[in-house]
Amino acid sequence: MRTRTTRPLIATALTLAAAALVGCNAPATTNHAGDVEELRANPSPALMTLSERGTDRANRGTSVRDSNLRMFNDDWDRLWLMDRPSHLTKYPKIR
């Protein structure tokens, strides 16, 4: 009975020990000379402004255009006095 439970534990422990000893296979020398020159030429390739990427600028532009259009509709209603009912009537207003 005892050997049934200890054999899987020993096999698991040996497998984990072997995996820990193998580690990652990284090359001994890597050449980053091209990467350094690209980094020196453009240290922040994804940014279009000091803090925004192109997608961030596009999202902000979309949000601004949407807000401006909604504000224009409100202004248009105010121009034609459609933003609220008249206060000049003596009859009760329906809301």
PyRosetta script that sets phi, psi and omega in degrees:
from pyrosetta import init, pose_from_sequence

init()
pose = pose_from_sequence("MRTRTTRPLIATALTLAAAALVGCNAPATTNHAGDVEELRANPSPALMTLSERGTDRANRGTSVRDSNLRMFNDDWDRLWLMDRPSHLTKYPKIR")
pose.set_psi(1, -37.9)
pose.set_omega(1, -177.3)
pose.set_phi(2, -69.3)
pose.set_psi(2, -34.9)
pose.set_omega(2, -178.1)
pose.set_phi(3, -71.3)
pose.set_psi(3, -26.1)
pose.set_omega(3, 179.0)
pose.set_phi(4, -65.9)
pose.set_psi(4, -35.9)
pose.set_omega(4, -178.2)
pose.set_phi(5, -88.2)
pose.set_psi(5, -27.5)
pose.set_omega(5, -177.4)
pose.set_phi(6, -82.6)
pose.set_psi(6, -30.1)
pose.set_omega(6, -179.6)
pose.set_phi(7, -62.2)
pose.set_psi(7, -47.3)
pose.set_omega(7, 177.5)
pose.set_phi(8, -64.5)
pose.set_psi(8, -34.6)
pose.set_omega(8, 178.6)
pose.set_phi(9, -66.8)
pose.set_psi(9, -41.8)
pose.set_omega(9, 178.5)
pose.set_phi(10, -66.4)
pose.set_psi(10, -41.4)
pose.set_omega(10, 179.0)
pose.set_phi(11, -63.6)
pose.set_psi(11, -41.2)
pose.set_omega(11, 178.4)
pose.set_phi(12, -65.6)
pose.set_psi(12, -43.0)
pose.set_omega(12, 179.9)
pose.set_phi(13, -64.0)
pose.set_psi(13, -41.8)
pose.set_omega(13, 178.5)
pose.set_phi(14, -66.0)
pose.set_psi(14, -39.2)
pose.set_omega(14, 178.3)
pose.set_phi(15, -64.1)
pose.set_psi(15, -44.3)
pose.set_omega(15, 178.4)
pose.set_phi(16, -65.2)
pose.set_psi(16, -39.0)
pose.set_omega(16, 178.1)
pose.set_phi(17, -65.1)
pose.set_psi(17, -41.9)
pose.set_omega(17, 178.4)
pose.set_phi(18, -65.1)
pose.set_psi(18, -39.8)
pose.set_omega(18, 178.9)
pose.set_phi(19, -66.4)
pose.set_psi(19, -35.5)
pose.set_omega(19, 179.6)
pose.set_phi(20, -70.8)
pose.set_psi(20, -32.8)
pose.set_omega(20, -179.5)
pose.set_phi(21, -77.1)
pose.set_psi(21, -27.9)
pose.set_omega(21, -178.6)
pose.set_phi(22, -70.6)
pose.set_psi(22, -51.5)
pose.set_omega(22, 178.7)
pose.set_phi(23, 71.1)
pose.set_psi(23, -162.8)
pose.set_omega(23, -179.7)
pose.set_phi(24, -94.1)
pose.set_psi(24, 147.5)
pose.set_omega(24, 179.3)
pose.set_phi(25, -99.1)
pose.set_psi(25, 94.5)
pose.set_omega(25, 179.0)
pose.set_phi(26, -106.4)
pose.set_psi(26, 142.1)
pose.set_omega(26, 178.3)
pose.set_phi(27, -65.9)
pose.set_psi(27, 149.1)
pose.set_omega(27, -176.6)
pose.set_phi(28, -68.9)
pose.set_psi(28, -37.8)
pose.set_omega(28, 179.7)
pose.set_phi(29, -125.0)
pose.set_psi(29, 136.1)
pose.set_omega(29, 175.2)
pose.set_phi(30, -126.3)
pose.set_psi(30, 142.8)
pose.set_omega(30, -177.8)
pose.set_phi(31, -104.3)
pose.set_psi(31, 109.7)
pose.set_omega(31, -179.9)
pose.set_phi(32, -108.2)
pose.set_psi(32, 17.3)
pose.set_omega(32, -175.5)
pose.set_phi(33, -62.3)
pose.set_psi(33, -42.0)
pose.set_omega(33, 178.7)
pose.set_phi(34, -66.9)
pose.set_psi(34, -37.4)
pose.set_omega(34, 178.7)
pose.set_phi(35, -64.5)
pose.set_psi(35, -39.0)
pose.set_omega(35, -179.6)
pose.set_phi(36, -66.2)
pose.set_psi(36, -42.0)
pose.set_omega(36, 179.6)
pose.set_phi(37, -66.0)
pose.set_psi(37, -39.4)
pose.set_omega(37, 176.9)
pose.set_phi(38, -65.2)
pose.set_psi(38, -39.0)
pose.set_omega(38, 178.9)
pose.set_phi(39, -67.1)
pose.set_psi(39, -39.1)
pose.set_omega(39, 177.9)
pose.set_phi(40, -68.3)
pose.set_psi(40, -33.3)
pose.set_omega(40, -179.6)
pose.set_phi(41, -72.2)
pose.set_psi(41, -37.6)
pose.set_omega(41, -178.5)
pose.set_phi(42, -148.2)
pose.set_psi(42, 90.2)
pose.set_omega(42, -175.4)
pose.set_phi(43, -67.2)
pose.set_psi(43, -20.4)
pose.set_omega(43, 179.6)
pose.set_phi(44, -132.7)
pose.set_psi(44, 76.7)
pose.set_omega(44, -173.4)
pose.set_phi(45, -68.2)
pose.set_psi(45, -24.7)
pose.set_omega(45, -176.4)
pose.set_phi(46, -85.8)
pose.set_psi(46, -19.3)
pose.set_omega(46, -175.1)
pose.set_phi(47, -88.8)
pose.set_psi(47, 138.7)
pose.set_omega(47, 176.2)
pose.set_phi(48, -102.1)
pose.set_psi(48, -27.2)
pose.set_omega(48, 174.1)
pose.set_phi(49, -120.7)
pose.set_psi(49, -166.7)
pose.set_omega(49, 179.7)
pose.set_phi(50, -67.5)
pose.set_psi(50, -25.3)
pose.set_omega(50, -175.7)
pose.set_phi(51, -139.2)
pose.set_psi(51, 6.0)
pose.set_omega(51, -174.8)
pose.set_phi(52, -128.7)
pose.set_psi(52, 143.4)
pose.set_omega(52, 172.6)
pose.set_phi(53, -86.8)
pose.set_psi(53, 174.9)
pose.set_omega(53, 178.7)
pose.set_phi(54, -62.2)
pose.set_psi(54, -39.6)
pose.set_omega(54, 179.2)
pose.set_phi(55, -67.5)
pose.set_psi(55, -34.6)
pose.set_omega(55, 177.4)
pose.set_phi(56, -64.5)
pose.set_psi(56, -41.9)
pose.set_omega(56, 178.7)
pose.set_phi(57, -64.8)
pose.set_psi(57, -40.9)
pose.set_omega(57, 179.5)
pose.set_phi(58, -65.1)
pose.set_psi(58, -41.6)
pose.set_omega(58, 178.5)
pose.set_phi(59, -64.5)
pose.set_psi(59, -41.3)
pose.set_omega(59, 179.2)
pose.set_phi(60, -65.1)
pose.set_psi(60, -41.5)
pose.set_omega(60, 178.2)
pose.set_phi(61, -61.8)
pose.set_psi(61, -40.9)
pose.set_omega(61, 177.8)
pose.set_phi(62, -63.0)
pose.set_psi(62, -42.9)
pose.set_omega(62, 179.6)
pose.set_phi(63, -64.6)
pose.set_psi(63, -41.3)
pose.set_omega(63, 180.0)
pose.set_phi(64, -66.1)
pose.set_psi(64, -44.5)
pose.set_omega(64, 179.2)
pose.set_phi(65, -62.3)
pose.set_psi(65, -40.3)
pose.set_omega(65, 178.8)
pose.set_phi(66, -64.1)
pose.set_psi(66, -44.8)
pose.set_omega(66, 178.7)
pose.set_phi(67, -63.2)
pose.set_psi(67, -42.8)
pose.set_omega(67, -179.8)
pose.set_phi(68, -63.8)
pose.set_psi(68, -39.5)
pose.set_omega(68, 178.8)
pose.set_phi(69, -65.3)
pose.set_psi(69, -41.9)
pose.set_omega(69, 178.6)
pose.set_phi(70, -66.4)
pose.set_psi(70, -38.0)
pose.set_omega(70, 177.3)
pose.set_phi(71, -67.4)
pose.set_psi(71, -36.3)
pose.set_omega(71, 177.6)
pose.set_phi(72, -62.5)
pose.set_psi(72, -41.0)
pose.set_omega(72, 177.9)
pose.set_phi(73, -62.7)
pose.set_psi(73, -39.8)
pose.set_omega(73, 176.1)
pose.set_phi(74, -63.7)
pose.set_psi(74, -43.0)
pose.set_omega(74, 179.5)
pose.set_phi(75, -64.9)
pose.set_psi(75, -39.0)
pose.set_omega(75, 178.7)
pose.set_phi(76, -62.0)
pose.set_psi(76, -42.8)
pose.set_omega(76, 177.3)
pose.set_phi(77, -64.3)
pose.set_psi(77, -38.8)
pose.set_omega(77, 177.2)
pose.set_phi(78, -66.0)
pose.set_psi(78, -38.0)
pose.set_omega(78, 179.6)
pose.set_phi(79, -60.0)
pose.set_psi(79, -42.2)
pose.set_omega(79, -178.8)
pose.set_phi(80, -93.6)
pose.set_psi(80, 14.1)
pose.set_omega(80, 177.0)
pose.set_phi(81, 56.1)
pose.set_psi(81, 41.1)
pose.set_omega(81, 180.0)
pose.set_phi(82, -107.1)
pose.set_psi(82, 8.9)
pose.set_omega(82, -176.2)
pose.set_phi(83, -85.0)
pose.set_psi(83, -19.4)
pose.set_omega(83, 177.7)
pose.set_phi(84, -156.5)
pose.set_psi(84, 158.1)
pose.set_omega(84, 178.9)
pose.set_phi(85, -72.4)
pose.set_psi(85, 162.2)
pose.set_omega(85, 179.9)
pose.set_phi(86, -70.5)
pose.set_psi(86, 146.0)
pose.set_omega(86, 177.4)
pose.set_phi(87, -98.3)
pose.set_psi(87, 6.7)
pose.set_omega(87, -174.8)
pose.set_phi(88, -88.9)
pose.set_psi(88, -7.1)
pose.set_omega(88, -177.5)
pose.set_phi(89, -84.1)
pose.set_psi(89, 150.5)
pose.set_omega(89, 176.8)
pose.set_phi(90, -93.6)
pose.set_psi(90, -6.0)
pose.set_omega(90, -180.0)
pose.set_phi(91, -90.6)
pose.set_psi(91, 154.4)
pose.set_omega(91, -179.7)
pose.set_phi(92, -66.6)
pose.set_psi(92, 147.0)
pose.set_omega(92, -179.6)
pose.set_phi(93, -88.9)
pose.set_psi(93, 145.1)
pose.set_omega(93, 175.1)
pose.set_phi(94, -96.9)
pose.set_psi(94, 130.4)
pose.set_omega(94, -178.8)
pose.set_phi(95, -106.0)
pose.dump_pdb("model.pdb")
